[in-house]
Amino acid sequence: MPIIVHPERNQSFLRNPIKLQVFIDLGWYLQVTASSLTGKLGNRVRVMAENF
């Protein structure tokens, strides 16, 4: 199964998170980094990571 790594840090996905929905619907996994969840990489990235 494919894994999309760090989508919360990808500018394209940050601008338009719905682009990920196609992959999620296919059952693909997403991997976020702990630094994203703690806010170390910024609030916008943290919010996106938490939403995943």
SENU-447243 format. One record per atom (N, C-alpha, C, O): atom name; z, y, x; residue number from 1; residue in three letters. Coordinates in nm, 2 decimals, always signed. Layout:
   at       up    north     east     i    aa
   CA        Z        Y        X   NUM   ALA
...
***
This chain:
   at       up    north     east     i    aa
    N    +0.00    -0.12    +0.08     1   MET
   CA    +0.00    +0.00    +0.00     1   MET
    C    +0.00    +0.12    +0.09     1   MET
    O    +0.08    +0.13    +0.18     1   MET
    N    -0.09    +0.22    +0.07     2   PRO
   CA    -0.09    +0.34    +0.15     2   PRO
    C    +0.04    +0.42    +0.13     2   PRO
    O    +0.10    +0.42    +0.02     2   PRO
    N    +0.07    +0.50    +0.23     3   ILE
   CA    +0.19    +0.59    +0.23     3   ILE
    C    +0.14    +0.72    +0.27     3   ILE
    O    +0.08    +0.74    +0.37     3   ILE
    N    +0.17    +0.82    +0.19     4   ILE
   CA    +0.13    +0.96    +0.22     4   ILE
    C    +0.26    +1.02    +0.28     4   ILE
    O    +0.36    +1.03    +0.22     4   ILE
    N    +0.25    +1.05    +0.41     5   VAL
   CA    +0.37    +1.10    +0.48     5   VAL
    C    +0.38    +1.25    +0.48     5   VAL
    O    +0.28    +1.33    +0.49     5   VAL
    N    +0.50    +1.30    +0.45     6   HIS
   CA    +0.53    +1.44    +0.45     6   HIS
    C    +0.44    +1.53    +0.36     6   HIS
    O    +0.40    +1.63    +0.40     6   HIS
    N    +0.42    +1.49    +0.24     7   PRO
   CA    +0.33    +1.57    +0.15     7   PRO
    C    +0.40    +1.70    +0.12     7   PRO
    O    +0.33    +1.80    +0.08     7   PRO
    N    +0.53    +1.71    +0.13     8   GLU
   CA    +0.60    +1.83    +0.10     8   GLU
    C    +0.58    +1.94    +0.21     8   GLU
    O    +0.61    +2.06    +0.18     8   GLU
    N    +0.52    +1.90    +0.32     9   ARG
   CA    +0.49    +2.00    +0.43     9   ARG
    C    +0.34    +2.03    +0.43     9   ARG
    O    +0.30    +2.11    +0.52     9   ARG
    N    +0.26    +1.97    +0.35    10   ASN
   CA    +0.12    +1.98    +0.35    10   ASN
    C    +0.08    +2.11    +0.27    10   ASN
    O    +0.12    +2.12    +0.15    10   ASN
    N    +0.02    +2.20    +0.33    11   GLN
   CA    -0.01    +2.33    +0.26    11   GLN
    C    -0.10    +2.31    +0.13    11   GLN
    O    -0.07    +2.38    +0.03    11   GLN
    N    -0.19    +2.22    +0.14    12   SER
   CA    -0.27    +2.20    +0.02    12   SER
    C    -0.19    +2.15    -0.10    12   SER
    O    -0.21    +2.19    -0.21    12   SER
    N    -0.09    +2.05    -0.07    13   PHE
   CA    -0.01    +2.00    -0.18    13   PHE
    C    +0.10    +2.11    -0.22    13   PHE
    O    +0.14    +2.11    -0.33    13   PHE
    N    +0.14    +2.19    -0.12    14   LEU
   CA    +0.23    +2.30    -0.16    14   LEU
    C    +0.17    +2.40    -0.26    14   LEU
    O    +0.23    +2.44    -0.35    14   LEU
    N    +0.04    +2.43    -0.24    15   ARG
   CA    -0.03    +2.52    -0.32    15   ARG
    C    -0.06    +2.46    -0.46    15   ARG
    O    -0.06    +2.52    -0.56    15   ARG
    N    -0.09    +2.33    -0.46    16   ASN
   CA    -0.13    +2.26    -0.58    16   ASN
    C    -0.07    +2.12    -0.59    16   ASN
    O    -0.14    +2.02    -0.56    16   ASN
    N    +0.06    +2.10    -0.62    17   PRO
   CA    +0.12    +1.97    -0.62    17   PRO
    C    +0.06    +1.87    -0.71    17   PRO
    O    +0.07    +1.75    -0.69    17   PRO
    N    -0.02    +1.91    -0.81    18   ILE
   CA    -0.08    +1.82    -0.90    18   ILE
    C    -0.18    +1.73    -0.83    18   ILE
    O    -0.22    +1.62    -0.88    18   ILE
    N    -0.23    +1.77    -0.71    19   LYS
   CA    -0.33    +1.69    -0.64    19   LYS
    C    -0.27    +1.56    -0.60    19   LYS
    O    -0.34    +1.46    -0.59    19   LYS
    N    -0.14    +1.55    -0.59    20   LEU
   CA    -0.07    +1.43    -0.55    20   LEU
    C    -0.06    +1.33    -0.67    20   LEU
    O    -0.05    +1.21    -0.65    20   LEU
    N    -0.08    +1.38    -0.79    21   GLN
   CA    -0.06    +1.29    -0.91    21   GLN
    C    -0.16    +1.17    -0.91    21   GLN
    O    -0.12    +1.06    -0.95    21   GLN
    N    -0.28    +1.20    -0.86    22   VAL
   CA    -0.38    +1.09    -0.86    22   VAL
    C    -0.32    +0.97    -0.77    22   VAL
    O    -0.33    +0.86    -0.81    22   VAL
    N    -0.27    +1.01    -0.66    23   PHE
   CA    -0.22    +0.90    -0.56    23   PHE
    C    -0.09    +0.84    -0.62    23   PHE
    O    -0.07    +0.72    -0.61    23   PHE
    N    +0.00    +0.92    -0.68    24   ILE
   CA    +0.12    +0.86    -0.74    24   ILE
    C    +0.08    +0.76    -0.85    24   ILE
    O    +0.14    +0.66    -0.87    24   ILE
    N    -0.02    +0.80    -0.93    25   ASP
   CA    -0.07    +0.71    -1.04    25   ASP
    C    -0.12    +0.58    -0.99    25   ASP
    O    -0.12    +0.48    -1.06    25   ASP
    N    -0.18    +0.58    -0.87    26   LEU
   CA    -0.23    +0.46    -0.81    26   LEU
    C    -0.12    +0.38    -0.75    26   LEU
    O    -0.15    +0.27    -0.70    26   LEU
    N    +0.00    +0.43    -0.75    27   GLY
   CA    +0.11    +0.35    -0.69    27   GLY
    C    +0.14    +0.38    -0.55    27   GLY
    O    +0.22    +0.30    -0.49    27   GLY
    N    +0.08    +0.48    -0.49    28   TRP
   CA    +0.10    +0.51    -0.35    28   TRP
    C    +0.24    +0.56    -0.33    28   TRP
    O    +0.29    +0.62    -0.41    28   TRP
    N    +0.29    +0.53    -0.21    29   TYR
   CA    +0.42    +0.58    -0.17    29   TYR
    C    +0.42    +0.72    -0.11    29   TYR
    O    +0.32    +0.75    -0.05    29   TYR
    N    +0.52    +0.79    -0.12    30   LEU
   CA    +0.54    +0.92    -0.05    30   LEU
    C    +0.66    +0.91    +0.04    30   LEU
    O    +0.76    +0.85    +0.00    30   LEU
    N    +0.65    +0.97    +0.16    31   GLN
   CA    +0.76    +0.97    +0.25    31   GLN
    C    +0.79    +1.11    +0.29    31   GLN
    O    +0.70    +1.19    +0.33    31   GLN
    N    +0.91    +1.15    +0.26    32   VAL
   CA    +0.95    +1.29    +0.30    32   VAL
    C    +1.05    +1.28    +0.41    32   VAL
    O    +1.12    +1.18    +0.43    32   VAL
    N    +1.06    +1.39    +0.49    33   THR
   CA    +1.15    +1.39    +0.60    33   THR
    C    +1.29    +1.44    +0.56    33   THR
    O    +1.30    +1.53    +0.47    33   THR
    N    +1.39    +1.40    +0.63    34   ALA
   CA    +1.53    +1.44    +0.59    34   ALA
    C    +1.54    +1.60    +0.61    34   ALA
    O    +1.61    +1.66    +0.54    34   ALA
    N    +1.47    +1.65    +0.71    35   SER
   CA    +1.48    +1.80    +0.73    35   SER
    C    +1.43    +1.87    +0.62    35   SER
    O    +1.47    +1.99    +0.59    35   SER
    N    +1.33    +1.82    +0.54    36   SER
   CA    +1.28    +1.88    +0.43    36   SER
    C    +1.38    +1.89    +0.31    36   SER
    O    +1.40    +1.98    +0.24    36   SER
    N    +1.46    +1.78    +0.30    37   LEU
   CA    +1.56    +1.77    +0.20    37   LEU
    C    +1.68    +1.86    +0.22    37   LEU
    O    +1.75    +1.90    +0.13    37   LEU
    N    +1.71    +1.88    +0.35    38   THR
   CA    +1.82    +1.97    +0.38    38   THR
    C    +1.79    +2.11    +0.38    38   THR
    O    +1.88    +2.20    +0.39    38   THR
    N    +1.66    +2.15    +0.37    39   GLY
   CA    +1.62    +2.29    +0.37    39   GLY
    C    +1.59    +2.34    +0.51    39   GLY
    O    +1.56    +2.46    +0.52    39   GLY
    N    +1.60    +2.26    +0.61    40   LYS
   CA    +1.57    +2.31    +0.75    40   LYS
    C    +1.43    +2.36    +0.76    40   LYS
    O    +1.41    +2.45    +0.84    40   LYS
    N    +1.34    +2.31    +0.68    41   LEU
   CA    +1.20    +2.35    +0.69    41   LEU
    C    +1.16    +2.46    +0.58    41   LEU
    O    +1.04    +2.49    +0.56    41   LEU
    N    +1.26    +2.51    +0.52    42   GLY
   CA    +1.24    +2.62    +0.42    42   GLY
    C    +1.27    +2.58    +0.28    42   GLY
    O    +1.27    +2.46    +0.25    42   GLY
    N    +1.30    +2.68    +0.20    43   ASN
   CA    +1.33    +2.65    +0.06    43   ASN
    C    +1.22    +2.59    -0.02    43   ASN
    O    +1.24    +2.50    -0.10    43   ASN
    N    +1.10    +2.64    +0.00    44   ARG
   CA    +0.98    +2.59    -0.07    44   ARG
    C    +0.96    +2.44    -0.04    44   ARG
    O    +0.93    +2.36    -0.14    44   ARG
    N    +0.97    +2.40    +0.08    45   VAL
   CA    +0.95    +2.26    +0.12    45   VAL
    C    +1.07    +2.18    +0.06    45   VAL
    O    +1.05    +2.07    +0.01    45   VAL
    N    +1.19    +2.23    +0.06    46   ARG
   CA    +1.31    +2.16    +0.01    46   ARG
    C    +1.29    +2.13    -0.14    46   ARG
    O    +1.31    +2.02    -0.18    46   ARG
    N    +1.25    +2.23    -0.21    47   VAL
   CA    +1.23    +2.21    -0.36    47   VAL
    C    +1.12    +2.11    -0.38    47   VAL
    O    +1.14    +2.02    -0.47    47   VAL
    N    +1.01    +2.11    -0.31    48   MET
   CA    +0.90    +2.02    -0.33    48   MET
    C    +0.95    +1.88    -0.30    48   MET
    O    +0.93    +1.78    -0.37    48   MET
    N    +1.03    +1.86    -0.19    49   ALA
   CA    +1.08    +1.73    -0.15    49   ALA
    C    +1.18    +1.68    -0.25    49   ALA
    O    +1.17    +1.56    -0.28    49   ALA
    N    +1.26    +1.76    -0.31    50   GLU
   CA    +1.35    +1.72    -0.41    50   GLU
    C    +1.28    +1.68    -0.54    50   GLU
    O    +1.32    +1.58    -0.60    50   GLU
    N    +1.17    +1.74    -0.57    51   ASN
   CA    +1.09    +1.70    -0.69    51   ASN
    C    +1.03    +1.57    -0.67    51   ASN
    O    +1.02    +1.49    -0.77    51   ASN
    N    +1.00    +1.53    -0.55    52   PHE
   CA    +0.95    +1.39    -0.53    52   PHE
    C    +1.06    +1.29    -0.55    52   PHE
    O    +1.03    +1.17    -0.53    52   PHE
***
